[in-house]
Amino acid sequence: MVLQMSKLKDIGQPEEFWEYFEQITKIPHCSGHEEKIRNFIKAEGEKFGFKTKVDKIGNLAISIPTNSVTKERLILQCHMDMVCEKNSDVKHDFLQDPLELKIVEIDNEKWLTAEGTTLGADNGTGICYNLTVMKKIHDGTLNLNSLSIELLFTVLEEVRLGGAREIDKNMVEGNFLINLDSGREGMITNGCTGGIGFIADIKTKPMSIDQIKEKLIPLRISLSGLKGGHSGGDINRGRANAIKVLSHILWKLDKNYVIYINSINGGGAANAIPREANSKLYIKEDLVSEIKSVVHTLFLEINKGYEGIEENIQISTEELEPDVNDTVLPREIQKNLLDLLYILPCGPLSLHPKVRALAFASANLGIIKTEKDHIRLRMLLRSFNKYYNEGTYEKIMTLLDLSGLEMNKTKTGSYPPWEPNYDSRLLNLAKEAYKELNDQDPLVILIQGGLESTLLIDLKPDMEAIAIGPTTKDVHSPDEMLNVKSVEKTWNFLLKILQKLD
C-alpha cells in the first residue's frame, strides 16, 4: 500500500532528522561525487558556529567541544556517499536529479523508499543523525556537560572504504567511536568482516563479425527482476547473482551450439549482488527458434534453485538487427572465459563456526563489463578472518592463472576484520541504555560486511567502538527501504548512550 506523502518531517520524530533527510535526497552524493553534500554539511556546521575541517581526500570533521576538562572524546561517524543503482527502465540522472520519495505501508509499518532507485538510507540516516545532534546542541535542546564530540563524515565508503582508508589521522582522536552505519534497530554491531577487492581485465582480441562466412543473426539474452542487495549482509540469503545465472546459460549454449559472443555486461558495484545482466551473441539463422527454446528451458531449470527467494526473476531473448561493425570473441578465448565464469566461486563460501547464520567467508562477482579490447571482472571477497580471506584471494588468483586467458589483475584494496570486544565499556553502556529504554536486551551481532570502524580502530587500537542504526532493507538496490518507526527508536537509543557517556 502506497501512502500519500506531504512534508517528510511530518512522518516521524525527530523532525530535524526528517527535514535533513528530505534535503539530502535532493543533493547528488554518489560515491566519488560527494562535493555538494560535503559543502551542505560543512555550511550547516559553520552556520551553528562549530569548527570544521576537510582533509586531502575529502573527509569532513565538525568539532563540538566542551568547556569541561574531560578525557571522554566521542566520534560519531557516518559516510557521505551512497550506492547509485536504478532499474534499467528508470530514467534518472543521479548527478542532478532529486530522488522521488514515497511511503509504503507493509504489515501496518511505514517504510520510506524511492521510485526505481536506491534511497541512500545507507548512510543518509547517519548523516541526518549527526546533523540533528549538532542542531540540537546548538539550539540548547540537547545539553551535554562534559562530552566532547567529533562528527566525522567520510567519503568513498562504498568504494573500498576509501575515505577511512586515507583519512588524516588527526581526525581520529576519540577514545569512543559510534559508527551510524548498522542497518537494524535493536542490534549493536560489535565486529565485521575484512575485505579484499580486485579487478581482472581479460584480453579479448576481438575479431570482426565479417570474418565469419555464415548467415548469422544477433540475439540479446537479458536477465532482470532479481532482488540483488548488499554483497555482505544479503550474501547468505540465497539470492541469485545475475552474472552467474547468465554465465551458466551461455556456458551450456557454447557446449552444444556454435555461438559467437559480442558482449557480456552486468552488475553496477562490487559490493552489490548483480540484479541484471545481458549478453549479445550471434548464431546461425536456422537455430534462432531452437536456441530461444533452449534458453527458456535452461532458465526454468536454474530458477528452481531460487524458489521462494527470487519471485520476479525474468529472462528475455530478442532478435536484433545485424551490425557489420560488430566484433565477437575468438572461439578459444570465449570457451576459456565461459569456463572461468561458470566455475568462479561466488556467494557464501563457508559458515561462521560460532554464528551459523553468518557466512564466514564469501565472494561476490559484482561487475562484468565488455570494453573495446577486454572484458573487466570486478570482485569483492569478505571474511571474519584475515588468513581465510587471503586464502580465498590466492585460490581465485590461481584459478585465473589456470584459465588460459591473458589478463591484467589489480588488487583494488583490502581492509582488516573488526574483531569483537565484548568487554568494552562503550558496549556495556549501550546495552544498559537499550535495556532501560525498551525493557529488553539488544542483540549484539557481527556482520558479514565491511564497516569503516575496522580501519579507524586500526589507526587507534585502544579506541572502543560499536555500530548502530535504524532498520533498512535491500540496501544497494532500487528496493531499498527505511523503516520510519525505527528512526525514532534509534535516535532515542543514541541520546541515551550520549547521556551515559556524559
C-alpha positions in Angstrom: 0.0 0.0 0.0 1.4 3.4 -1.0 0.6 6.3 1.3 0.3 10.0 0.3 3.3 11.9 1.4 3.4 15.6 2.3 6.4 17.1 4.1 8.8 14.4 5.1 9.1 15.9 8.6 5.5 15.1 9.3 6.1 11.3 9.2 8.0 10.8 12.4 10.4 12.0 15.0 12.8 13.7 15.4 11.5 16.3 12.9 15.0 17.6 12.3 16.1 14.2 11.1 13.4 14.0 8.5 13.9 17.6 7.4 17.5 16.9 6.8 16.8 13.6 5.1 14.4 15.3 2.6 17.1 17.9 1.9 19.9 15.4 1.2 17.8 13.3 -1.2 17.9 16.4 -3.4 21.7 16.7 -3.3 23.7 14.4 -5.5 26.1 12.2 -3.5 27.1 9.1 -5.4 30.4 7.6 -4.5 33.1 9.9 -5.9 30.7 12.9 -6.1 30.4 13.9 -2.5 31.4 17.6 -3.1 27.8 19.0 -2.9 26.7 17.0 0.2 30.0 17.9 1.9 29.5 21.6 1.2 26.0 21.4 2.6 27.1 19.7 5.8 30.0 22.0 6.2 27.9 25.0 5.8 25.4 23.8 8.4 28.3 23.3 10.9 29.7 26.7 10.3 26.3 28.3 10.5 26.0 26.9 14.0 29.5 28.2 14.9 31.3 24.9 15.0 34.8 24.4 13.7 35.1 22.3 10.5 38.0 20.5 8.8 38.3 18.8 5.5 41.3 16.5 4.8 43.1 15.8 1.5 40.8 13.0 0.3 37.6 14.9 1.3 36.6 13.6 4.7 34.8 16.2 6.9 35.1 16.6 10.7 32.9 19.0 12.8 34.1 19.6 16.3 31.6 20.1 19.1 33.9 20.9 22.1 33.1 21.0 25.8 34.3 23.6 28.4 34.8 20.8 30.9 38.2 19.1 31.3 37.5 15.6 30.3 39.1 12.5 28.8 35.8 11.4 27.2 36.0 12.1 23.5 33.4 10.6 21.2 33.5 10.2 17.4 30.0 9.9 15.8 30.8 8.6 12.3 29.0 8.1 9.1 29.7 8.2 5.4 28.5 10.7 2.9 28.4 8.6 -0.3 25.6 6.3 -1.5 25.4 3.4 -3.9 23.6 4.8 -7.0 21.6 1.9 -8.5 18.4 2.1 -10.6 16.2 -0.2 -12.5 17.1 -0.3 -16.2 13.7 1.1 -17.3 14.0 4.1 -15.0 15.3 7.4 -16.4 17.2 9.1 -13.6 20.4 11.1 -13.5 22.0 10.6 -10.1 24.3 13.6 -10.6 21.5 16.1 -10.8 18.0 14.6 -10.3 16.4 14.5 -6.8 15.2 11.2 -5.6 11.4 10.5 -5.9 10.4 9.5 -2.4 7.3 7.6 -1.4 6.0 6.0 1.7 4.7 2.4 1.7 2.9 0.5 4.4 3.7 -3.1 5.0 2.1 -5.0 7.8 1.0 -1.7 9.4 4.6 -0.4 9.4 5.5 2.7 7.4 8.6 2.5 5.2 10.3 5.2 3.1 11.6 4.2 -0.3 12.5 5.8 -3.7 10.8 5.3 -7.0 13.0 2.9 -9.1 16.3 3.9 -7.5 18.3 3.4 -4.3 17.2 5.5 -1.4 20.6 6.4 0.1 19.4 5.5 3.6 22.8 3.8 3.6 24.2 6.1 5.0 22.0 9.1 4.7 20.5 8.1 8.1 23.9 8.5 9.7 24.3 12.0 8.1 20.9 13.1 9.4 21.6 11.8 13.0 24.8 13.7 13.1 23.2 16.9 11.7 20.4 16.5 14.2 22.8 16.1 17.1 24.7 19.2 16.0 21.5 21.3 15.6 20.0 20.3 18.9 23.3 21.1 20.8 23.4 24.5 19.1 19.8 25.4 19.9 20.1 24.1 23.5 17.6 21.2 23.3 20.4 18.7 23.8 22.8 19.6 26.7 26.0 17.6 27.3 28.1 18.8 30.2 31.5 17.1 29.7 31.4 15.0 26.5 33.5 16.3 23.6 32.1 15.1 20.2 33.6 14.9 16.8 31.1 14.5 14.0 33.0 12.6 11.2 31.7 12.3 7.7 33.7 10.2 5.3 33.9 9.8 1.5 34.1 6.8 -0.7 32.9 4.3 1.8 31.1 2.3 -0.9 34.4 2.3 -2.9 36.8 0.1 -0.9 36.2 2.2 2.3 38.4 4.8 0.5 37.8 7.8 2.9 38.5 5.9 6.0 41.5 4.2 4.4 43.2 7.5 3.6 41.9 9.6 6.4 44.0 12.3 8.2 45.0 10.6 11.4 44.3 13.8 13.3 40.6 13.3 12.7 40.6 10.1 14.7 41.3 11.3 18.2 38.4 9.9 20.3 38.5 7.2 22.8 35.0 6.1 21.8 33.5 5.6 18.3 29.9 5.1 17.4 29.5 4.2 13.7 26.0 5.0 12.5 26.0 2.6 9.5 24.5 -0.5 11.0 21.2 -1.4 9.4 18.9 -2.9 12.1 17.3 -1.2 15.1 17.7 -3.3 18.2 21.0 -4.6 17.3 24.5 -3.4 18.2 27.3 -4.3 15.8 30.5 -5.3 17.6 32.6 -6.7 14.7 32.6 -7.1 10.9 34.4 -8.9 8.1 37.6 -7.7 6.4 37.6 -7.4 2.6 39.8 -7.8 -0.5 38.7 -6.3 -3.8 40.3 -6.9 -7.2 39.8 -6.2 -10.9 40.7 -8.6 -13.7 40.9 -7.2 -17.2 40.8 -10.1 -19.6 42.2 -9.5 -23.1 39.6 -10.5 -25.7 41.5 -9.9 -29.1 38.1 -9.3 -30.8 37.5 -10.3 -34.4 35.2 -8.7 -36.9 31.9 -10.5 -37.5 32.6 -10.3 -41.2 35.4 -12.8 -40.8 32.7 -15.5 -40.2 31.4 -16.6 -43.6 28.0 -17.7 -42.4 24.5 -16.1 -42.2 24.3 -15.1 -38.6 21.6 -13.4 -36.5 22.3 -11.4 -33.4 20.4 -12.1 -30.2 20.3 -10.4 -26.8 19.7 -12.5 -23.7 18.7 -10.4 -20.8 18.1 -11.2 -17.1 16.2 -8.8 -14.9 14.0 -8.6 -11.8 16.4 -10.2 -9.4 16.5 -8.9 -5.8 20.2 -8.1 -5.7 21.2 -6.5 -2.4 24.3 -6.0 -0.3 27.1 -8.3 -1.1 27.8 -8.7 2.7 24.6 -8.5 4.6 22.5 -10.3 1.9 25.1 -12.8 0.7 23.7 -15.6 2.8 20.1 -15.2 1.7 20.5 -17.4 -1.3 19.7 -14.7 -3.8 20.7 -15.2 -7.5 23.7 -13.4 -9.0 22.6 -12.3 -12.5 26.1 -12.6 -13.9 26.4 -16.1 -12.7 23.0 -17.2 -13.9 23.6 -15.7 -17.4 27.1 -17.3 -17.5 25.6 -20.7 -16.7 23.2 -20.3 -19.7 25.9 -19.1 -22.1 28.2 -22.0 -21.0 25.5 -24.5 -21.8 24.8 -22.9 -25.2 28.5 -22.9 -26.0 28.9 -26.6 -25.3 26.0 -27.6 -27.6 26.0 -25.0 -30.3 28.3 -22.7 -32.3 27.7 -19.2 -30.8 29.7 -16.1 -31.1 29.6 -13.7 -28.2 29.8 -10.0 -28.8 29.4 -8.8 -25.2 28.6 -9.7 -21.7 27.6 -7.0 -19.2 26.0 -7.0 -15.8 26.2 -5.5 -12.3 26.9 -2.0 -11.1 29.0 -2.2 -8.0 31.5 -4.7 -6.5 29.6 -4.6 -3.2 26.2 -5.2 -4.7 24.8 -8.6 -5.8 24.0 -8.1 -9.5 20.3 -7.8 -10.3 20.6 -7.6 -14.1 22.9 -8.9 -16.8 22.8 -9.3 -20.6 24.7 -10.7 -23.5 24.7 -10.1 -27.2 25.7 -13.1 -29.3 25.5 -14.2 -32.9 24.0 -17.6 -34.0 23.1 -19.3 -37.2 19.9 -18.1 -38.7 18.3 -21.6 -38.7 18.9 -22.0 -35.0 17.1 -18.9 -33.7 13.9 -20.7 -32.7 15.7 -23.7 -31.2 18.1 -21.6 -29.1 15.3 -19.4 -27.8 13.5 -22.6 -26.6 16.7 -24.0 -25.0 17.4 -20.7 -23.2 13.8 -20.7 -21.8 14.1 -24.3 -20.7 17.5 -23.8 -19.0 16.2 -20.7 -17.3 13.2 -22.6 -15.8 15.6 -25.3 -14.5 18.1 -22.9 -13.0 15.2 -20.9 -11.4 14.1 -23.9 -9.4 17.1 -23.3 -7.2 15.7 -19.9 -6.2 12.1 -20.8 -5.5 10.8 -18.8 -2.6 13.7 -16.4 -2.8 13.6 -14.8 -6.3 9.9 -14.1 -7.1 10.3 -11.8 -10.1 13.3 -13.1 -12.0 12.7 -12.7 -15.7 14.6 -13.7 -18.9 14.1 -12.4 -22.4 15.7 -13.4 -25.8 15.2 -10.9 -28.6 16.4 -10.8 -32.1 18.5 -7.7 -33.1 19.4 -6.1 -36.4 22.9 -7.3 -37.6 25.7 -4.7 -37.3 28.6 -5.1 -39.8 30.8 -3.2 -37.3 30.3 -5.7 -34.5 33.1 -7.8 -33.2 33.0 -11.2 -31.4 35.3 -13.2 -29.2 37.6 -15.7 -30.8 36.3 -19.2 -30.0 39.1 -20.3 -27.8 39.0 -17.1 -25.7 35.2 -17.4 -25.5 35.4 -21.0 -24.3 38.0 -20.2 -21.6 36.1 -17.2 -20.5 32.8 -19.1 -20.1 34.6 -21.9 -18.3 36.0 -19.4 -15.9 32.7 -17.6 -15.3 30.9 -20.9 -14.8 33.3 -22.2 -12.0 34.3 -18.9 -10.4 33.3 -19.1 -6.7 30.5 -16.7 -5.8 28.2 -16.3 -2.8 28.8 -17.8 0.7 31.9 -20.0 0.8 31.7 -21.2 4.4 29.6 -20.7 7.6 30.8 -18.9 10.7 31.9 -21.6 13.2 30.1 -19.9 16.1 27.3 -18.0 14.5 25.9 -20.4 11.9 23.5 -17.9 10.4 26.5 -15.9 9.1 28.8 -16.6 6.2 32.3 -16.8 7.5 33.8 -16.2 4.0 32.2 -15.0 0.8 32.9 -13.9 -2.7 30.8 -11.6 -5.0 31.3 -11.2 -8.7 29.8 -7.7 -8.8 30.6 -6.4 -12.3 31.3 -7.7 -15.7 31.8 -5.2 -18.5 32.8 -5.6 -22.1 35.2 -2.9 -23.3 36.8 -2.5 -26.8 39.7 -4.9 -26.2 39.0 -6.5 -22.9 36.3 -7.8 -20.5 36.5 -6.5 -17.0 35.6 -8.6 -13.9 35.3 -7.0 -10.5 35.1 -9.0 -7.3 34.9 -8.4 -3.6 35.9 -11.1 -1.1 35.0 -11.0 2.6 35.8 -13.0 5.7 35.9 -12.6 9.5 39.5 -13.9 9.4 42.3 -12.2 7.5 44.1 -15.6 6.9 41.0 -17.1 5.3 40.3 -14.0 3.2 43.8 -14.1 1.9 43.4 -17.8 1.1 40.3 -17.2 -0.9 42.1 -14.4 -2.8 45.1 -16.7 -3.5 42.8 -19.5 -4.8 40.9 -17.2 -7.1 44.2 -15.8 -8.4 45.4 -19.3 -9.1 42.1 -20.1 -10.9 42.6 -17.0 -13.1 46.1 -18.1 -13.9 44.9 -21.6 -14.9 42.1 -20.2 -17.2 44.4 -19.9 -20.2 43.3 -16.3 -20.6 45.7 -13.3 -20.8 44.7 -10.6 -18.3 45.9 -7.8 -16.0 45.0 -8.3 -12.4 44.8 -5.4 -9.9 44.1 -5.6 -6.2 41.9 -2.6 -5.6 42.3 -2.6 -1.8 41.9 -4.6 1.4 40.9 -3.9 4.9 41.2 -6.0 8.1 38.4 -7.5 10.0 37.0 -5.7 13.1 37.4 -8.2 15.9 34.7 -8.0 18.6 35.4 -6.7 22.1 32.7 -8.0 24.4 34.2 -6.4 27.5 34.3 -2.8 26.3 32.8 -0.1 28.4 31.0 1.5 25.5 29.3 -1.7 24.5 28.2 -2.3 28.1 26.8 1.2 28.4 25.0 0.8 25.1 23.4 -2.5 26.3 22.3 -0.8 29.5 20.8 2.2 27.6 18.8 -0.1 25.3 17.5 -2.2 28.2 16.4 0.9 30.1 14.5 2.3 27.0 13.0 -0.9 25.7 12.8 -3.3 28.7 14.7 -5.9 26.7 18.3 -6.7 25.8 19.6 -5.7 22.4 21.2 -8.2 20.1 25.0 -7.9 19.9 26.0 -9.0 16.4 28.8 -9.4 14.0 28.1 -8.5 10.4 29.2 -10.1 7.1 30.1 -6.8 5.6 32.7 -4.1 5.9 32.3 -1.1 8.2 34.7 1.8 8.4 35.1 1.1 12.1 37.7 -1.5 11.3 40.0 1.0 9.6 39.5 3.7 12.3 40.2 1.2 15.1 43.3 0.1 13.1 44.6 3.7 13.5 43.8 3.8 17.2 43.7 0.3 18.6 42.7 1.4 22.1 39.5 3.1 20.9 36.3 1.3 21.8 33.7 1.1 19.1 30.1 0.0 18.3 27.8 0.5 15.3 24.1 1.2 15.5 21.4 2.4 13.1 17.7 2.2 12.1 16.2 -0.7 10.2 16.8 -0.8 6.4 16.1 -3.4 3.8 17.6 -4.2 0.4 20.3 -1.6 0.5 22.4 -1.2 -2.6 19.3 -2.0 -4.7 16.3 0.0 -6.0 14.2 -1.9 -3.5 16.0 -0.1 -0.6 13.6 0.9 2.2 13.9 2.6 5.6 11.6 1.8 8.5 10.1 5.0 9.8 9.4 3.9 13.3 13.0 2.6 13.8 14.4 6.0 13.1 12.9 7.4 16.3 13.8 4.4 18.3 17.4 4.6 17.2 17.5 8.3 17.9 16.3 7.8 21.5 18.9 5.0 21.8 21.7 7.3 20.6 20.6 10.0 23.0 20.6 7.6 25.9 24.2 6.5 25.1 25.3 10.1 24.9 23.8 10.8 28.3 25.6 7.8 29.8 28.9 8.9 28.4 28.5 12.5 29.5 
